[in-house]
Amino acid sequence: MAFSLLALILLGPVVGAEAPEKVQSGVALAIDGRYEEALQIFQQLLRRDPDRPLFHYLAGMCHFYLDNLRVARAHLEIAAAAERQESFPKAYFWLAQVHLTEDRHQKALSVVEDGLRRFPQNQDLLDLDREIREATAR
């Protein structure tokens, strides 16, 4: 539930009044593990508003869980590169996770460092930074 509330908070003004409801429906499907169904909703929202970082983040998350790592990476890169007011640390966290899954530890570390420059107090990024550094030091 916290994830869906976060999504709605980050949504801001969108094209079409039904978008917050669609986001919440998609997030609920994703939380339930129904990633393909959720992805259909997020892709529909992206067709209507392709510049919305949140929609890219949500689509990227679904692709990650569907093991479509290349597509997940593309969406998460867009979400992470958004202007500060529309970006959020979880985009960096999950983009780094994609790179780790692809066994690209240095690239993952670079993404985390970028995220920490924008969000220096984010505990998830701080923890992931420590984990990557410890793993690469072995």
C-alpha positions, 0 to 999 in steps of 0.5 A, a space after each residue: 500500500 505504501 508503494 501505491 501511495 508513493 506512486 500517487 504522490 509522485 504522479 503530480 498533474 497528469 494528462 487525463 483525470 483517470 490517470 491516478 486511478 489507473 496508476 493505483 490499479 497498475 500498482 495494485 496488480 504489480 504488488 499482487 505479482 500480476 506484472 504483465 497486466 500492470 505493464 499494460 496499464 503503465 504502457 497505456 499511460 506512457 502512450 498518453 504521457 511519454 515524458 512522465 518519469 513515474 510511468 517509466 519507473 513503473 514500467 521499468 519495475 514490471 519489466 525487471 520482475 518479468 526478467 526483461 532487463 534491457 527494457 527495464 534498464 531503458 525505462 529506469 534510465 529515463 526515470 533516473 535522469 528526470 529533473 530533480 523535482 520529478 526524479 526519486 531515489 528508487 529509480 536509481 536503486 532499481 536501475 542499479 539492481 538491473 546492472 547487478 543482475 546483469 553482473 555489471 557491478 561497476 556500472 551499478 556502483 556508478 548509478 548508486 553514486 549518481 543517485 547519492 549525489 542527488 539524494 545523499 541521505 537516502 538509506 536504500 542507496 547508502 546501503 546498496 552502495 555499501 553492499 556493492 563495495 563490500 562485494 567488489 572488495 572480495 
